[in-house]
Amino acid sequence: MATKPGIFTEWPWKRLGSLKYVVLAPWALHGCYMVAAAAEKKKNGWREVDVGYVSILPFMLLRMAHNQAWITASRFQNARGRRQIVSRGIEFDQVDRERNWDDQIILSAILMCLGALYLPGGQHLPAWRADGAVLIALLHAGPVEFLYYWFHRALHHHFLYTRYHSHHHASIVTEPITSVIHPFAELVAYELLFSIPLIVCALTGTASIIAFEMYVIYIDFMNNMGHCNFELVPNWIFQWFPPLKYLMYTPSFHSLHHTQSSNTLYENSLKNKEETVDVVHLTHLTSLQSIYHMRPGFSEYASKPYASKWYMWMMWPVSWLSMVLTWMYGSAFTVERNVMKKLRMQSWTIPRYRFHYGLNWEKEAINNLIEKAICEADKKGAKVVTLGLLNQANNLNGSGELYLHKYPTLGVKLVDGTSLAAAVVVNSIPQGTDHVVLAGNISKVARAVAAALCNKNVKVIP
């Protein structure tokens, strides 16, 4: 929210929550009716279908997938810490504030549907026209960029900044979706501004479906790249073609706008290497859909891990593909990185799912992956490696003792969670208890519990 929210700050469909996509229902039903009517007429009926109109909503899904790909890549790269621009963690407030990034796509879809229905020259567009594509490029590089510059300058005036644009600049550590996090009124102005080339093409009869979609994807691409918080544009490109710096901006250059950092930020970002780490938590994937719960996954889905979502059934093919890819991946990968004062912590994931740990023929491969991760953490200067979930199973590696015997000079300390589990059990026993019966198999945790109880003068009966 802006410092002093102005009028038309909130989105009209905010109160609908996750049902906000219902605002697109009229156009979705109209498109389905158009296709169904054409199917009844058979041959000649398909000529009456406005392909540009019915492709707007599928194109919206493509834009969402494109944005999500940038989100995943950015969070994964920032978790690794390579070429990171702003070396800070993302606050939970920012994650909550930027969860509605798809509102902009919904607004674009509504405006495109209205244009396809009522704008002269916006109906029955051809697939491609080169002259229209050139006209869009010239209009964007000329009047649109000029107007955008001065409009952006105006947004940084105290009056408009406190009422609108401060909402966007509340995110210091930017993510790709930060680019579209604006109040409703501000984003409407952006949509109208960037629609100038599309409107002109439609009115001049040079519009085409591919040119329109390429232009929108180009804007999404540049916005996502400019806010991704890691530098991916190599320096040799500008050395090879110096005028390019006047045609595009780099993520580090745009970060100056949000952070007011030094002018050497671009060079420093390219030189940035993986930082050292103090604590590494080594976990693994659980269910097939657990990959979406990780930091590079879906924030909306990860915020409610135990709630069933109907739309996740459509993701099963992707889930199976991700399982195959992670199974082929030969080492642990970083999924999260946090800094608390001087303590640097990272979460690494073994590319195996829970069911893999129950397969005897996978145990050697899993142990090799864990061993490789421990050695890698030791090289990076980690002081502690915690073995999470089944990575510390007794039947797998003896709660980590396998690696201690294999590497007696290991500098990093291995923690398997036994002390924490034992502390939870001991503290859950009511005060004043003088006898405790331990049933079941005698495990490492059970022995730690028994030792702790004996120290408290509690009689333990096995």
N, C-alpha and C positions, 0 to 999 in steps of 0.2 A: 504494500500500500504506500502511496506517496506521502510525503511529509504532511501536506495539507490537501487531502483529496479534493479535486475539482468535480464539476458536474460530468456526468456520463463516465465515471471512473469504472464502476462495476459492469461486468458483462451482463447482457439481458437474460442470459440463460444460466446464470450462476446458481440460482436456487434449484435448478433441475439436477445438479450434481452429475452423477454418471449417466443420467438419462438425457443429457443435453443434446445428444445426437438426434433426438426426436424432432428437433427443429428442421432437420433435413428431410424428414419423411415426405412432405408434399412433393418435392422434386424427385425423390427416389421412386415414389409411387407413379408419378407422371412418366418418368423414364421407363419403368417397367410396363406401364400401359402402352406406351408408344411402341416398344419392342413386341409386346403381345399382339397389338393390332396389326403390326407389319407381318408377323408370323401367320396370321389368319389369311392375309391377302397373298401369301406365298411369294411368287416371283417379283411382281412389281411393287409389292408392299415394302420391301426392304429399301427401296430407293427413297421412300418417304421418311425413313428414320434419320433424325439429325444425329449423326455419329458424334459430332463435337459436344452436343448437349448430354447425351447418355454416357459419355466418357468422363464427365466432370467428377462424379463421385468415385469411380475407380481411380482416377488420377489423384483424388484426395488421399486415398489409401496408400498410393505410391509415395506421396509426399510424407506421410506419417512414417512409412518404413524408412525413407531416406533420412528423416530427422532422427529416428531411433538408432539407425546405424551410426550416425555421428555421435549421439549420446554414448553409445556403447564404446566406440573407439576412443572417445575423449576420456571417459572415466577409466578405461583400461590403461591408457597411456599415462594418465596422471597418477594412477596407482603405482605404476612402475617408476615414476619420477624422472623419466628421461625427457629432456627438452622441455621441461615444465617452465612456464613463464612466471606464474605467481605460486610460490611454494607455500601454500596454506591449504588447510582443509576446508571443506564446504560445510557451512553451518546447516543445522536442521531447518532453521527458519527459511533459508534459501531454497532448500529442497521442497518445502511445503509451498512456498511462494511461486515456484516455477512448475508446479504439477499441472497447471492448466495451459500448457504450451500448445495444446491442440485447438484451443479456442480460435487462434488466428487462422488455422486451416479451415475450420467450420465457417468463419466469416468469409474467407476467400471463396469457398465453395458456393455460399449463398450469392455473393456478388457475381460470380461467374455464371451461375444458373440464371440470374436475372438478366445479365447481359446477353446470354444465348437466346433468351426468350423475347426480349423487348428492344435490344439495341439494334438499330439498322445495320445490316451487313454482318450480324453476328450469328446468322442461322445457316445451316448446311455448309459449313466451312470445308474447303478442300483439305486434303492431308498435308500438303506442303506447298508453300510458295516462297521462292528465294527472295523476291523483292520485298515481301512482307517481313522476312527475317532481318534483312538489311535495314529496313525502316525502323524496326524495333530497336536494333542495336544503336542506330544513330540517335533516335529519340531518347534512349536511356542515357547514352554518353553525353548528350547535350542538355536539353531543357530539364530532364528528370533529375540528373545529378546536380544541376545548378539549383533547382528548386529545393531539392533534398538538403543540400548544404545549408541554405539560408533558413529552412524550416528547422533543421537541427540546431542551428545557432540560436534561433528563437526559443527553442525548448530549453536551452541552458540559461535563458533569462530567469531571474529570480521568480517572477510571477508564475510562468509556466513550469519551471523546474520543480518548485515545491508542490505544485498541484498535479503534475503528471509525470515528468521524466525522471524524477527522483526515485520512482518505483523501479525503473530499469537499473539505475545506478546503485541501488541498494546491494546488488551482487558485485562484490569486489573480485572474487574468484569466479570468473565467468565460465559457463558451460555453453555448448552449442545452442541450447534452447533459450538461453538468456537473451538471445537476439530478438525473440518475439514476445518477451515478457514486458508488456506495456499496458497501461489502462486502456479501456475500450475506445474512448474518444481519440486517443493518440494513434492507436492502431488503425482506426477507420481512416484517419488522415493519411497514414502510410499507404493503405490499400488504394485510396483514390489517387495518390501521387504516382504509384507504380503502375496503375492501370492506364495511365495516359498513352503509352505506346500501343497497348492493346485496343483502346478505344479508337485511336487514330487509324490503326490498320483496318479495323472493322468498317469505319466510315469511308475509307478510301478503297475498299474492296480488295485489299491485299492480305487479309487475315488468313491464317491456316492453323490447323490443330497442332501440328508438331512445333511450329514456331511459338505459339502461345505457351505450350507446355515446357518447351526448352527455356523460355524466358523466366517462367516461374521457378523452375528447378534451378536455374542459374542464380536467382536471387536467394533461394534457400541455401544453395551451396556456399555462396559468399558469406551469408549471415552465419551459418554454422561454422565455417572455417575461421571467421574472424573472432569468434567467441570461444574457441575450443580449448584455450589455455595451454596449448603445447605448440611449439613451432615446428611446422612441417614444410615450410617453403625454403628450399636450399639457397644458399647465397650465390651459387654459380649461375642461377637463372638471371639474377639482376646484373651480374657481370657480363653475361652473354648478351642480354638485351636490356640495357639501362632504362629505356623509356617505360619499361613495364611497371616501375614503381609509381608512375603516374596513372596507371590503369587499374591497379589492384592494391590492396593492403594485406599485410601479413597479420597473423594472430598477435604477435608481440607488438606490432605497431598499434593495433586497435586496443591492446591492453593498456597502453599509455593513456588512453582516453578514460579508462576506468580507475587507474591506479596512480597516475602522475609519477611514474617511475623515471629512471634515467634514460637518456637517449641511446645508451648502449644495450638496451634490453634485448634487441634482436640478436646481436652477436653473442651475448651471454646465454641466451636461450639455446642457441645452436651448440654452444660448448658444454651445456649442462649435461652432466653424466648422472648415473644412478648414485644416490646418496647412500651413506652408511645407515645401518639400522641397529637398534638396540634390542628389540624384542620381536620375534617372529612367531605368529600363531599359525600352526600348520593344520589345516582342516581338509575336508574333502566334500565332494558333492553327495547328496543324499538321494532324493527321488529324481526322476527324469526332468521334472519341472523346477527343480531347485536351482537350476542355472539362471532362472529369471529372478531369483531372490537376491542374487549377488549385486554388488554395487554397479557393475556395467549393465545389469538387467533392467527390469521395469520397476520404477519406484512405486507405482500404484499397486502392483501385484505384491511387491515385497513388503509393503506396509501392512498387509493383511495375509500373513503366510498360512494361516489355518482356515481361511475362507475360500470356498470353492467358487471359481469364476467360470461361467459357461463358455466364455469366448476362448478360454485357454485350451479347450478341446481342439480348436482349430490349429493350435500350435504344436500338436503332437508330432507331425512330420518334422518340424524344426527341432523339436526335442530329441527325436531319434537321430537326426543328423548331427546335432551337437554332441550326443553321446559318442557317435563314431569318431568325430573329430577330436574330442577330448581323449578318447582311448588311444588315438594315434599320436597324440601330443606327448613328447618325451620328457617333460619336466614340469615341476610345479609352476604355477603362474600367480602373480600378485593380483589380488582383487580389491584390496583396500589399504590405504596408508593414512596414518594419523600421527600428529605431533602434539604432545602435551608438554608444554614448556620445552625442556631439553631432551625429553624422552621420545624417541622415534620408534614407532610401532608399525608393523605391516602384517597383513593377513595373506598367507599363501594357500593355494588350493592344490591338492593332489588331483590330477585329472582322472579320477576314478569315482564311480558311484558306489552307493552303499552295498548293492548286491554283488559288486566285484569282490568285496572283502570276504564274502562267504564261499568263494570259489577257490579251491585248493591250488589250481594251476595258475591263479593270479597272484598268489601270496609273494612269490619271489619278485615279480615285477613291481608290486606295490612297495615291498621293502627297498628295492633299488631306487624307486622314486623318492621315498622318504629319506633314504641315505643321501641321495644326491642333493636334496633340499637342505638337509642339515649341514652338509659340507659347504654348500653355497652360502648359507647363512653365516657359517663360521668364517668364511673368507671375507664377508662383508662387515665383519666386526660385531656380529650379534652376540649379546651376552646371554640371552635366554631364548630357547626354542620350546614352545609349548606344543605338545602333541594332542590335537583335538579329535574328538569322536573316536572312530575305530582305528585311527593311526597309532593309538597306544594300546591296542588290544593285546592281551597277554598271549593269546595263541598265535599272534602275528609276529611280534618282536619282543615279547617279554616285557611289555610296558616301556620299551626303549632301551632295555639292557643290552639287546643285541648290538646296538651301535656303540655303546660304551665299551663293550669288550673288543669290538673291531677297531675302534679308534680310542685307545687309552689316553692319548694326549690331546683329545678334543678340547678346545678352549671354551666352547659354548656349553651352557648348562641345559640339560633336557628336563622338562617338567611334563609329567603325564596327567596331572590333575588329581592324583591320589590324595594328597594332603587336603585339597579343597573338598573333595567328596567326603573324606573322613571327618572333616570339620563340620560339614553340614549334618552328617548323621549324629555326631556326638552332641552338637548343640540342639538337635531336635529331641533329645532324650530329656524328659521332665526332671527338673531339679529335685534332689532328694532321693533319686533312684540309687539303690545300693546293689542290685543284682540285674544283670543283663544277659539274656540268652542269645547267642549268635548261631543262627541256623543256616544251612546251605553250604555251598563250597567255600573253603577258606581261600580267599583271594588276597591280593595285595592291599586292597582297600579294607577288607575285613581285619587283616593283621594290624593295619594302621589304626583302625577304630578300637581294636582290643588294647593296643598299647596306650592310646590316649585315655581310655576308660580306666585302665590300671593306674595310670598316673594320677587320676582323680579319685583313687581308692574305691573304685566300683568293681565288684566281683563279676568277672566274665565267665559264663558257663558255655562251653562249646557244644 
